[in-house]
Amino acid sequence: MYLQTIMLLLRAEGLHSCPQMAWSQVRRTVTEFVSPPADLILFCALSTGYEDETVKYVRTGRALLDETVTFVQA
């Protein structure tokens, strides 16, 4: 929820962001550049910036809500 909140705040200011959660898998490599204290690791990162609308890219599709969610009536 922490990153989601930051991402929503960034969008409110006109910025785009991309969470990157795989940093913990390459922590030894990252440590060489970031030099965190010995008892900490970089667990995630968040790329932030303005969208370059001149760059062409394909947006990835998303599954339909019915394919991924089951609503249960209480």
N, CA, C and O atoms as a Maestro MAE file, in Angstrom:
{
 s_m_m2io_version
 :::
 2.0.0
}

f_m_ct {
 s_m_title
 :::
 protein
 m_atom[296] {
  # First column is atom index #
  i_m_mmod_type
  r_m_x_coord
  r_m_y_coord
  r_m_z_coord
  i_m_residue_number
  s_m_chain_name
  s_m_pdb_residue_name
  s_m_pdb_atom_name
  i_m_atomic_number
  :::
  1 25 0.809 -1.192 0.000 1 A "MET " " N  " 7
  2 3 0.000 0.000 0.000 1 A "MET " " CA " 6
  3 2 0.859 1.267 0.000 1 A "MET " " C  " 6
  4 15 0.446 2.307 -0.511 1 A "MET " " O  " 8
  5 25 2.046 1.167 0.572 2 A "TYR " " N  " 7
  6 3 2.921 2.333 0.644 2 A "TYR " " CA " 6
  7 2 3.267 2.848 -0.756 2 A "TYR " " C  " 6
  8 15 3.112 4.036 -1.039 2 A "TYR " " O  " 8
  9 25 3.737 1.947 -1.635 3 A "LEU " " N  " 7
  10 3 4.093 2.372 -2.990 3 A "LEU " " CA " 6
  11 2 2.869 2.844 -3.764 3 A "LEU " " C  " 6
  12 15 2.954 3.803 -4.531 3 A "LEU " " O  " 8
  13 25 1.733 2.181 -3.570 4 A "GLN " " N  " 7
  14 3 0.515 2.580 -4.264 4 A "GLN " " CA " 6
  15 2 0.141 4.016 -3.899 4 A "GLN " " C  " 6
  16 15 -0.241 4.800 -4.768 4 A "GLN " " O  " 8
  17 25 0.248 4.354 -2.636 5 A "THR " " N  " 7
  18 3 -0.079 5.706 -2.188 5 A "THR " " CA " 6
  19 2 0.844 6.726 -2.845 5 A "THR " " C  " 6
  20 15 0.388 7.768 -3.318 5 A "THR " " O  " 8
  21 25 2.126 6.430 -2.875 6 A "ILE " " N  " 7
  22 3 3.078 7.341 -3.522 6 A "ILE " " CA " 6
  23 2 2.764 7.471 -5.009 6 A "ILE " " C  " 6
  24 15 2.796 8.573 -5.555 6 A "ILE " " O  " 8
  25 25 2.458 6.349 -5.669 7 A "MET " " N  " 7
  26 3 2.156 6.378 -7.102 7 A "MET " " CA " 6
  27 2 0.916 7.223 -7.385 7 A "MET " " C  " 6
  28 15 0.887 7.967 -8.365 7 A "MET " " O  " 8
  29 25 -0.097 7.116 -6.545 8 A "LEU " " N  " 7
  30 3 -1.313 7.921 -6.728 8 A "LEU " " CA " 6
  31 2 -1.023 9.409 -6.515 8 A "LEU " " C  " 6
  32 15 -1.543 10.253 -7.244 8 A "LEU " " O  " 8
  33 25 -0.203 9.728 -5.529 9 A "LEU " " N  " 7
  34 3 0.182 11.117 -5.301 9 A "LEU " " CA " 6
  35 2 0.969 11.675 -6.490 9 A "LEU " " C  " 6
  36 15 0.776 12.826 -6.881 9 A "LEU " " O  " 8
  37 25 1.855 10.854 -7.061 10 A "LEU " " N  " 7
  38 3 2.618 11.282 -8.237 10 A "LEU " " CA " 6
  39 2 1.697 11.573 -9.417 10 A "LEU " " C  " 6
  40 15 1.875 12.576 -10.107 10 A "LEU " " O  " 8
  41 25 0.708 10.701 -9.656 11 A "ARG " " N  " 7
  42 3 -0.231 10.909 -10.764 11 A "ARG " " CA " 6
  43 2 -1.012 12.197 -10.571 11 A "ARG " " C  " 6
  44 15 -1.296 12.908 -11.535 11 A "ARG " " O  " 8
  45 25 -1.362 12.500 -9.318 12 A "ALA " " N  " 7
  46 3 -2.084 13.743 -9.036 12 A "ALA " " CA " 6
  47 2 -1.251 14.964 -9.422 12 A "ALA " " C  " 6
  48 15 -1.798 16.035 -9.681 12 A "ALA " " O  " 8
  49 25 0.063 14.802 -9.459 13 A "GLU " " N  " 7
  50 3 0.969 15.882 -9.847 13 A "GLU " " CA " 6
  51 2 1.404 15.785 -11.308 13 A "GLU " " C  " 6
  52 15 2.274 16.537 -11.748 13 A "GLU " " O  " 8
  53 25 0.795 14.849 -12.071 14 A "GLY " " N  " 7
  54 3 1.100 14.731 -13.495 14 A "GLY " " CA " 6
  55 2 2.294 13.859 -13.831 14 A "GLY " " C  " 6
  56 15 2.759 13.863 -14.971 14 A "GLY " " O  " 8
  57 25 2.796 13.113 -12.862 15 A "LEU " " N  " 7
  58 3 3.949 12.242 -13.082 15 A "LEU " " CA " 6
  59 2 3.510 10.796 -13.260 15 A "LEU " " C  " 6
  60 15 2.441 10.401 -12.794 15 A "LEU " " O  " 8
  61 25 4.333 10.016 -13.931 16 A "HIS " " N  " 7
  62 3 4.115 8.582 -14.077 16 A "HIS " " CA " 6
  63 2 5.150 7.855 -13.230 16 A "HIS " " C  " 6
  64 15 6.191 8.417 -12.887 16 A "HIS " " O  " 8
  65 25 4.856 6.598 -12.894 17 A "SER " " N  " 7
  66 3 5.797 5.829 -12.087 17 A "SER " " CA " 6
  67 2 5.690 4.349 -12.436 17 A "SER " " C  " 6
  68 15 4.712 3.891 -13.027 17 A "SER " " O  " 8
  69 25 6.731 3.622 -12.048 18 A "CYS " " N  " 7
  70 3 6.776 2.190 -12.313 18 A "CYS " " CA " 6
  71 2 7.457 1.500 -11.130 18 A "CYS " " C  " 6
  72 15 8.656 1.678 -10.917 18 A "CYS " " O  " 8
  73 25 6.695 0.711 -10.357 19 A "PRO " " N  " 7
  74 3 7.318 0.016 -9.228 19 A "PRO " " CA " 6
  75 2 8.214 -1.106 -9.724 19 A "PRO " " C  " 6
  76 15 7.903 -1.777 -10.708 19 A "PRO " " O  " 8
  77 25 9.318 -1.301 -9.039 20 A "GLN " " N  " 7
  78 3 10.271 -2.338 -9.412 20 A "GLN " " CA " 6
  79 2 10.619 -3.132 -8.165 20 A "GLN " " C  " 6
  80 15 11.423 -2.707 -7.336 20 A "GLN " " O  " 8
  81 25 9.993 -4.296 -8.054 21 A "MET " " N  " 7
  82 3 10.121 -5.082 -6.827 21 A "MET " " CA " 6
  83 2 11.230 -6.138 -6.880 21 A "MET " " C  " 6
  84 15 11.447 -6.832 -5.887 21 A "MET " " O  " 8
  85 25 11.913 -6.275 -7.965 22 A "ALA " " N  " 7
  86 3 12.892 -7.353 -8.110 22 A "ALA " " CA " 6
  87 2 14.275 -6.978 -7.570 22 A "ALA " " C  " 6
  88 15 15.212 -7.764 -7.703 22 A "ALA " " O  " 8
  89 25 14.420 -5.822 -6.977 23 A "TRP " " N  " 7
  90 3 15.733 -5.393 -6.500 23 A "TRP " " CA " 6
  91 2 16.318 -6.349 -5.480 23 A "TRP " " C  " 6
  92 15 17.532 -6.548 -5.433 23 A "TRP " " O  " 8
  93 25 15.457 -6.944 -4.660 24 A "SER " " N  " 7
  94 3 15.979 -7.842 -3.624 24 A "SER " " CA " 6
  95 2 16.671 -9.068 -4.230 24 A "SER " " C  " 6
  96 15 17.518 -9.689 -3.589 24 A "SER " " O  " 8
  97 25 16.304 -9.409 -5.467 25 A "GLN " " N  " 7
  98 3 16.922 -10.562 -6.125 25 A "GLN " " CA " 6
  99 2 18.333 -10.252 -6.604 25 A "GLN " " C  " 6
  100 15 19.139 -11.163 -6.797 25 A "GLN " " O  " 8
  101 25 18.631 -8.996 -6.792 26 A "VAL " " N  " 7
  102 3 19.969 -8.596 -7.252 26 A "VAL " " CA " 6
  103 2 20.640 -7.694 -6.215 26 A "VAL " " C  " 6
  104 15 21.389 -6.780 -6.559 26 A "VAL " " O  " 8
  105 25 20.357 -7.969 -4.940 27 A "ARG " " N  " 7
  106 3 20.831 -7.075 -3.872 27 A "ARG " " CA " 6
  107 2 22.353 -6.958 -3.825 27 A "ARG " " C  " 6
  108 15 22.870 -5.897 -3.476 27 A "ARG " " O  " 8
  109 25 23.078 -8.012 -4.163 28 A "ARG " " N  " 7
  110 3 24.547 -7.921 -4.121 28 A "ARG " " CA " 6
  111 2 25.060 -6.921 -5.159 28 A "ARG " " C  " 6
  112 15 25.954 -6.124 -4.876 28 A "ARG " " O  " 8
  113 25 24.493 -6.972 -6.346 29 A "THR " " N  " 7
  114 3 24.891 -6.035 -7.400 29 A "THR " " CA " 6
  115 2 24.512 -4.608 -7.022 29 A "THR " " C  " 6
  116 15 25.314 -3.688 -7.181 29 A "THR " " O  " 8
  117 25 23.299 -4.422 -6.523 30 A "VAL " " N  " 7
  118 3 22.836 -3.092 -6.137 30 A "VAL " " CA " 6
  119 2 23.680 -2.531 -4.997 30 A "VAL " " C  " 6
  120 15 23.987 -1.339 -4.972 30 A "VAL " " O  " 8
  121 25 24.050 -3.385 -4.065 31 A "THR " " N  " 7
  122 3 24.856 -2.959 -2.918 31 A "THR " " CA " 6
  123 2 26.168 -2.317 -3.356 31 A "THR " " C  " 6
  124 15 26.657 -1.395 -2.703 31 A "THR " " O  " 8
  125 25 26.736 -2.797 -4.450 32 A "GLU " " N  " 7
  126 3 27.994 -2.224 -4.950 32 A "GLU " " CA " 6
  127 2 27.833 -0.750 -5.307 32 A "GLU " " C  " 6
  128 15 28.784 0.023 -5.190 32 A "GLU " " O  " 8
  129 25 26.639 -0.354 -5.741 33 A "PHE " " N  " 7
  130 3 26.410 1.020 -6.181 33 A "PHE " " CA " 6
  131 2 25.765 1.892 -5.105 33 A "PHE " " C  " 6
  132 15 26.063 3.082 -5.006 33 A "PHE " " O  " 8
  133 25 24.879 1.297 -4.298 34 A "VAL " " N  " 7
  134 3 24.116 2.062 -3.319 34 A "VAL " " CA " 6
  135 2 24.807 2.123 -1.964 34 A "VAL " " C  " 6
  136 15 24.664 3.110 -1.241 34 A "VAL " " O  " 8
  137 25 25.551 1.085 -1.612 35 A "SER " " N  " 7
  138 3 26.261 0.979 -0.329 35 A "SER " " CA " 6
  139 2 25.358 1.212 0.880 35 A "SER " " C  " 6
  140 15 25.605 2.123 1.671 35 A "SER " " O  " 8
  141 25 24.302 0.387 1.030 36 A "PRO " " N  " 7
  142 3 23.438 0.548 2.204 36 A "PRO " " CA " 6
  143 2 24.156 0.061 3.461 36 A "PRO " " C  " 6
  144 15 25.159 -0.646 3.362 36 A "PRO " " O  " 8
  145 25 23.654 0.431 4.647 37 A "PRO " " N  " 7
  146 3 24.226 -0.110 5.885 37 A "PRO " " CA " 6
  147 2 24.147 -1.636 5.862 37 A "PRO " " C  " 6
  148 15 23.281 -2.200 5.193 37 A "PRO " " O  " 8
  149 25 25.037 -2.301 6.580 38 A "ALA " " N  " 7
  150 3 25.141 -3.762 6.536 38 A "ALA " " CA " 6
  151 2 23.848 -4.474 6.931 38 A "ALA " " C  " 6
  152 15 23.597 -5.590 6.476 38 A "ALA " " O  " 8
  153 25 23.031 -3.848 7.765 39 A "ASP " " N  " 7
  154 3 21.807 -4.513 8.226 39 A "ASP " " CA " 6
  155 2 20.578 -4.201 7.357 39 A "ASP " " C  " 6
  156 15 19.462 -4.586 7.706 39 A "ASP " " O  " 8
  157 25 20.778 -3.509 6.230 40 A "LEU " " N  " 7
  158 3 19.661 -3.154 5.343 40 A "LEU " " CA " 6
  159 2 19.935 -3.606 3.916 40 A "LEU " " C  " 6
  160 15 21.089 -3.722 3.502 40 A "LEU " " O  " 8
  161 25 18.850 -3.865 3.158 41 A "ILE " " N  " 7
  162 3 18.956 -4.131 1.721 41 A "ILE " " CA " 6
  163 2 17.933 -3.260 1.005 41 A "ILE " " C  " 6
  164 15 16.934 -2.853 1.597 41 A "ILE " " O  " 8
  165 25 18.178 -2.978 -0.251 42 A "LEU " " N  " 7
  166 3 17.214 -2.263 -1.078 42 A "LEU " " CA " 6
  167 2 16.186 -3.286 -1.538 42 A "LEU " " C  " 6
  168 15 16.502 -4.175 -2.329 42 A "LEU " " O  " 8
  169 25 14.970 -3.166 -1.053 43 A "PHE " " N  " 7
  170 3 13.939 -4.157 -1.353 43 A "PHE " " CA " 6
  171 2 13.173 -3.808 -2.616 43 A "PHE " " C  " 6
  172 15 12.834 -4.699 -3.395 43 A "PHE " " O  " 8
  173 25 12.894 -2.534 -2.833 44 A "CYS " " N  " 7
  174 3 12.148 -2.137 -4.027 44 A "CYS " " CA " 6
  175 2 12.578 -0.733 -4.434 44 A "CYS " " C  " 6
  176 15 13.263 -0.024 -3.697 44 A "CYS " " O  " 8
  177 25 12.152 -0.363 -5.627 45 A "ALA " " N  " 7
  178 3 12.453 0.966 -6.153 45 A "ALA " " CA " 6
  179 2 11.238 1.477 -6.904 45 A "ALA " " C  " 6
  180 15 10.318 0.716 -7.203 45 A "ALA " " O  " 8
  181 25 11.235 2.753 -7.203 46 A "LEU " " N  " 7
  182 3 10.119 3.341 -7.926 46 A "LEU " " CA " 6
  183 2 10.667 4.332 -8.942 46 A "LEU " " C  " 6
  184 15 11.155 5.402 -8.580 46 A "LEU " " O  " 8
  185 25 10.583 3.968 -10.213 47 A "SER " " N  " 7
  186 3 10.994 4.893 -11.265 47 A "SER " " CA " 6
  187 2 9.924 5.961 -11.389 47 A "SER " " C  " 6
  188 15 8.731 5.657 -11.344 47 A "SER " " O  " 8
  189 25 10.340 7.203 -11.545 48 A "THR " " N  " 7
  190 3 9.400 8.316 -11.583 48 A "THR " " CA " 6
  191 2 9.811 9.292 -12.672 48 A "THR " " C  " 6
  192 15 10.997 9.559 -12.869 48 A "THR " " O  " 8
  193 25 8.821 9.820 -13.377 49 A "GLY " " N  " 7
  194 3 9.129 10.824 -14.390 49 A "GLY " " CA " 6
  195 2 7.913 11.196 -15.202 49 A "GLY " " C  " 6
  196 15 6.799 10.751 -14.924 49 A "GLY " " O  " 8
  197 25 8.135 12.016 -16.207 50 A "TYR " " N  " 7
  198 3 7.064 12.425 -17.103 50 A "TYR " " CA " 6
  199 2 7.019 11.487 -18.298 50 A "TYR " " C  " 6
  200 15 8.065 11.057 -18.787 50 A "TYR " " O  " 8
  201 25 5.836 11.167 -18.769 51 A "GLU " " N  " 7
  202 3 5.687 10.293 -19.931 51 A "GLU " " CA " 6
  203 2 6.139 11.024 -21.187 51 A "GLU " " C  " 6
  204 15 5.794 12.187 -21.394 51 A "GLU " " O  " 8
  205 25 6.904 10.346 -22.014 52 A "ASP " " N  " 7
  206 3 7.309 10.876 -23.308 52 A "ASP " " CA " 6
  207 2 6.305 10.365 -24.332 52 A "ASP " " C  " 6
  208 15 6.397 9.223 -24.782 52 A "ASP " " O  " 8
  209 25 5.360 11.200 -24.694 53 A "GLU " " N  " 7
  210 3 4.276 10.781 -25.584 53 A "GLU " " CA " 6
  211 2 4.731 10.531 -27.017 53 A "GLU " " C  " 6
  212 15 3.963 10.012 -27.826 53 A "GLU " " O  " 8
  213 25 5.978 10.897 -27.343 54 A "THR " " N  " 7
  214 3 6.477 10.644 -28.696 54 A "THR " " CA " 6
  215 2 6.989 9.217 -28.851 54 A "THR " " C  " 6
  216 15 7.197 8.753 -29.973 54 A "THR " " O  " 8
  217 25 7.194 8.519 -27.743 55 A "VAL " " N  " 7
  218 3 7.691 7.146 -27.782 55 A "VAL " " CA " 6
  219 2 6.525 6.191 -28.019 55 A "VAL " " C  " 6
  220 15 5.532 6.212 -27.292 55 A "VAL " " O  " 8
  221 25 6.657 5.362 -29.037 56 A "LYS " " N  " 7
  222 3 5.622 4.381 -29.353 56 A "LYS " " CA " 6
  223 2 5.867 3.114 -28.542 56 A "LYS " " C  " 6
  224 15 6.987 2.603 -28.519 56 A "LYS " " O  " 8
  225 25 4.859 2.612 -27.893 57 A "TYR " " N  " 7
  226 3 4.973 1.363 -27.150 57 A "TYR " " CA " 6
  227 2 3.607 0.688 -27.113 57 A "TYR " " C  " 6
  228 15 2.573 1.317 -27.338 57 A "TYR " " O  " 8
  229 25 3.633 -0.562 -26.833 58 A "VAL " " N  " 7
  230 3 2.405 -1.344 -26.766 58 A "VAL " " CA " 6
  231 2 2.000 -1.476 -25.304 58 A "VAL " " C  " 6
  232 15 2.782 -1.937 -24.472 58 A "VAL " " O  " 8
  233 25 0.792 -1.074 -25.005 59 A "ARG " " N  " 7
  234 3 0.289 -1.268 -23.642 59 A "ARG " " CA " 6
  235 2 -0.091 -2.731 -23.473 59 A "ARG " " C  " 6
  236 15 -0.698 -3.328 -24.361 59 A "ARG " " O  " 8
  237 25 0.265 -3.300 -22.342 60 A "THR " " N  " 7
  238 3 -0.078 -4.691 -22.093 60 A "THR " " CA " 6
  239 2 -1.558 -4.798 -21.755 60 A "THR " " C  " 6
  240 15 -2.134 -3.925 -21.105 60 A "THR " " O  " 8
  241 25 -2.156 -5.892 -22.214 61 A "GLY " " N  " 7
  242 3 -3.569 -6.112 -21.948 61 A "GLY " " CA " 6
  243 2 -3.805 -6.582 -20.530 61 A "GLY " " C  " 6
  244 15 -2.880 -7.003 -19.834 61 A "GLY " " O  " 8
  245 25 -5.031 -6.506 -20.120 62 A "ARG " " N  " 7
  246 3 -5.400 -6.957 -18.781 62 A "ARG " " CA " 6
  247 2 -6.552 -7.935 -18.900 62 A "ARG " " C  " 6
  248 15 -7.404 -7.811 -19.780 62 A "ARG " " O  " 8
  249 25 -6.567 -8.903 -18.009 63 A "ALA " " N  " 7
  250 3 -7.661 -9.872 -17.980 63 A "ALA " " CA " 6
  251 2 -8.947 -9.166 -17.569 63 A "ALA " " C  " 6
  252 15 -8.915 -8.170 -16.847 63 A "ALA " " O  " 8
  253 25 -10.064 -9.683 -18.028 64 A "LEU " " N  " 7
  254 3 -11.356 -9.143 -17.630 64 A "LEU " " CA " 6
  255 2 -11.573 -9.369 -16.141 64 A "LEU " " C  " 6
  256 15 -11.060 -10.336 -15.578 64 A "LEU " " O  " 8
  257 25 -12.318 -8.498 -15.509 65 A "LEU " " N  " 7
  258 3 -12.584 -8.608 -14.079 65 A "LEU " " CA " 6
  259 2 -13.180 -9.962 -13.723 65 A "LEU " " C  " 6
  260 15 -12.803 -10.566 -12.719 65 A "LEU " " O  " 8
  261 25 -14.111 -10.438 -14.545 66 A "ASP " " N  " 7
  262 3 -14.755 -11.740 -14.281 66 A "ASP " " CA " 6
  263 2 -13.773 -12.912 -14.311 66 A "ASP " " C  " 6
  264 15 -14.039 -13.958 -13.720 66 A "ASP " " O  " 8
  265 25 -12.645 -12.743 -14.992 67 A "GLU " " N  " 7
  266 3 -11.656 -13.813 -15.081 67 A "GLU " " CA " 6
  267 2 -10.748 -13.877 -13.859 67 A "GLU " " C  " 6
  268 15 -10.092 -14.891 -13.622 67 A "GLU " " O  " 8
  269 25 -10.710 -12.807 -13.089 68 A "THR " " N  " 7
  270 3 -9.759 -12.756 -11.990 68 A "THR " " CA " 6
  271 2 -10.368 -12.553 -10.610 68 A "THR " " C  " 6
  272 15 -9.686 -12.714 -9.599 68 A "THR " " O  " 8
  273 25 -11.657 -12.197 -10.564 69 A "VAL " " N  " 7
  274 3 -12.290 -11.868 -9.289 69 A "VAL " " CA " 6
  275 2 -13.563 -12.657 -9.119 69 A "VAL " " C  " 6
  276 15 -14.322 -12.832 -10.073 69 A "VAL " " O  " 8
  277 25 -13.806 -13.137 -7.913 70 A "THR " " N  " 7
  278 3 -15.070 -13.792 -7.570 70 A "THR " " CA " 6
  279 2 -15.722 -12.971 -6.455 70 A "THR " " C  " 6
  280 15 -15.143 -12.795 -5.382 70 A "THR " " O  " 8
  281 25 -16.919 -12.476 -6.716 71 A "PHE " " N  " 7
  282 3 -17.644 -11.715 -5.716 71 A "PHE " " CA " 6
  283 2 -18.524 -12.652 -4.917 71 A "PHE " " C  " 6
  284 15 -19.270 -13.443 -5.495 71 A "PHE " " O  " 8
  285 25 -18.451 -12.579 -3.600 72 A "VAL " " N  " 7
  286 3 -19.225 -13.441 -2.715 72 A "VAL " " CA " 6
  287 2 -20.218 -12.582 -1.958 72 A "VAL " " C  " 6
  288 15 -19.838 -11.609 -1.308 72 A "VAL " " O  " 8
  289 25 -21.477 -12.939 -2.042 73 A "GLN " " N  " 7
  290 3 -22.515 -12.200 -1.308 73 A "GLN " " CA " 6
  291 2 -22.561 -12.684 0.132 73 A "GLN " " C  " 6
  292 15 -22.640 -13.889 0.371 73 A "GLN " " O  " 8
  293 25 -22.514 -11.780 1.088 74 A "ALA " " N  " 7
  294 3 -22.541 -12.156 2.511 74 A "ALA " " CA " 6
  295 2 -23.963 -12.199 3.035 74 A "ALA " " C  " 6
  296 15 -24.180 -12.496 4.210 74 A "ALA " " O  " 8
  :::
 }
 m_bond[295] {
  # First column is bond index #
  i_m_from
  i_m_to
  i_m_order
  :::
  1 1 2 1
  2 2 3 1
  3 3 4 2
  4 3 5 1
  5 5 6 1
  6 6 7 1
  7 7 8 2
  8 7 9 1
  9 9 10 1
  10 10 11 1
  11 11 12 2
  12 11 13 1
  13 13 14 1
  14 14 15 1
  15 15 16 2
  16 15 17 1
  17 17 18 1
  18 18 19 1
  19 19 20 2
  20 19 21 1
  21 21 22 1
  22 22 23 1
  23 23 24 2
  24 23 25 1
  25 25 26 1
  26 26 27 1
  27 27 28 2
  28 27 29 1
  29 29 30 1
  30 30 31 1
  31 31 32 2
  32 31 33 1
  33 33 34 1
  34 34 35 1
  35 35 36 2
  36 35 37 1
  37 37 38 1
  38 38 39 1
  39 39 40 2
  40 39 41 1
  41 41 42 1
  42 42 43 1
  43 43 44 2
  44 43 45 1
  45 45 46 1
  46 46 47 1
  47 47 48 2
  48 47 49 1
  49 49 50 1
  50 50 51 1
  51 51 52 2
  52 51 53 1
  53 53 54 1
  54 54 55 1
  55 55 56 2
  56 55 57 1
  57 57 58 1
  58 58 59 1
  59 59 60 2
  60 59 61 1
  61 61 62 1
  62 62 63 1
  63 63 64 2
  64 63 65 1
  65 65 66 1
  66 66 67 1
  67 67 68 2
  68 67 69 1
  69 69 70 1
  70 70 71 1
  71 71 72 2
  72 71 73 1
  73 73 74 1
  74 74 75 1
  75 75 76 2
  76 75 77 1
  77 77 78 1
  78 78 79 1
  79 79 80 2
  80 79 81 1
  81 81 82 1
  82 82 83 1
  83 83 84 2
  84 83 85 1
  85 85 86 1
  86 86 87 1
  87 87 88 2
  88 87 89 1
  89 89 90 1
  90 90 91 1
  91 91 92 2
  92 91 93 1
  93 93 94 1
  94 94 95 1
  95 95 96 2
  96 95 97 1
  97 97 98 1
  98 98 99 1
  99 99 100 2
  100 99 101 1
  101 101 102 1
  102 102 103 1
  103 103 104 2
  104 103 105 1
  105 105 106 1
  106 106 107 1
  107 107 108 2
  108 107 109 1
  109 109 110 1
  110 110 111 1
  111 111 112 2
  112 111 113 1
  113 113 114 1
  114 114 115 1
  115 115 116 2
  116 115 117 1
  117 117 118 1
  118 118 119 1
  119 119 120 2
  120 119 121 1
  121 121 122 1
  122 122 123 1
  123 123 124 2
  124 123 125 1
  125 125 126 1
  126 126 127 1
  127 127 128 2
  128 127 129 1
  129 129 130 1
  130 130 131 1
  131 131 132 2
  132 131 133 1
  133 133 134 1
  134 134 135 1
  135 135 136 2
  136 135 137 1
  137 137 138 1
  138 138 139 1
  139 139 140 2
  140 139 141 1
  141 141 142 1
  142 142 143 1
  143 143 144 2
  144 143 145 1
  145 145 146 1
  146 146 147 1
  147 147 148 2
  148 147 149 1
  149 149 150 1
  150 150 151 1
  151 151 152 2
  152 151 153 1
  153 153 154 1
  154 154 155 1
  155 155 156 2
  156 155 157 1
  157 157 158 1
  158 158 159 1
  159 159 160 2
  160 159 161 1
  161 161 162 1
  162 162 163 1
  163 163 164 2
  164 163 165 1
  165 165 166 1
  166 166 167 1
  167 167 168 2
  168 167 169 1
  169 169 170 1
  170 170 171 1
  171 171 172 2
  172 171 173 1
  173 173 174 1
  174 174 175 1
  175 175 176 2
  176 175 177 1
  177 177 178 1
  178 178 179 1
  179 179 180 2
  180 179 181 1
  181 181 182 1
  182 182 183 1
  183 183 184 2
  184 183 185 1
  185 185 186 1
  186 186 187 1
  187 187 188 2
  188 187 189 1
  189 189 190 1
  190 190 191 1
  191 191 192 2
  192 191 193 1
  193 193 194 1
  194 194 195 1
  195 195 196 2
  196 195 197 1
  197 197 198 1
  198 198 199 1
  199 199 200 2
  200 199 201 1
  201 201 202 1
  202 202 203 1
  203 203 204 2
  204 203 205 1
  205 205 206 1
  206 206 207 1
  207 207 208 2
  208 207 209 1
  209 209 210 1
  210 210 211 1
  211 211 212 2
  212 211 213 1
  213 213 214 1
  214 214 215 1
  215 215 216 2
  216 215 217 1
  217 217 218 1
  218 218 219 1
  219 219 220 2
  220 219 221 1
  221 221 222 1
  222 222 223 1
  223 223 224 2
  224 223 225 1
  225 225 226 1
  226 226 227 1
  227 227 228 2
  228 227 229 1
  229 229 230 1
  230 230 231 1
  231 231 232 2
  232 231 233 1
  233 233 234 1
  234 234 235 1
  235 235 236 2
  236 235 237 1
  237 237 238 1
  238 238 239 1
  239 239 240 2
  240 239 241 1
  241 241 242 1
  242 242 243 1
  243 243 244 2
  244 243 245 1
  245 245 246 1
  246 246 247 1
  247 247 248 2
  248 247 249 1
  249 249 250 1
  250 250 251 1
  251 251 252 2
  252 251 253 1
  253 253 254 1
  254 254 255 1
  255 255 256 2
  256 255 257 1
  257 257 258 1
  258 258 259 1
  259 259 260 2
  260 259 261 1
  261 261 262 1
  262 262 263 1
  263 263 264 2
  264 263 265 1
  265 265 266 1
  266 266 267 1
  267 267 268 2
  268 267 269 1
  269 269 270 1
  270 270 271 1
  271 271 272 2
  272 271 273 1
  273 273 274 1
  274 274 275 1
  275 275 276 2
  276 275 277 1
  277 277 278 1
  278 278 279 1
  279 279 280 2
  280 279 281 1
  281 281 282 1
  282 282 283 1
  283 283 284 2
  284 283 285 1
  285 285 286 1
  286 286 287 1
  287 287 288 2
  288 287 289 1
  289 289 290 1
  290 290 291 1
  291 291 292 2
  292 291 293 1
  293 293 294 1
  294 294 295 1
  295 295 296 2
  :::
 }
}
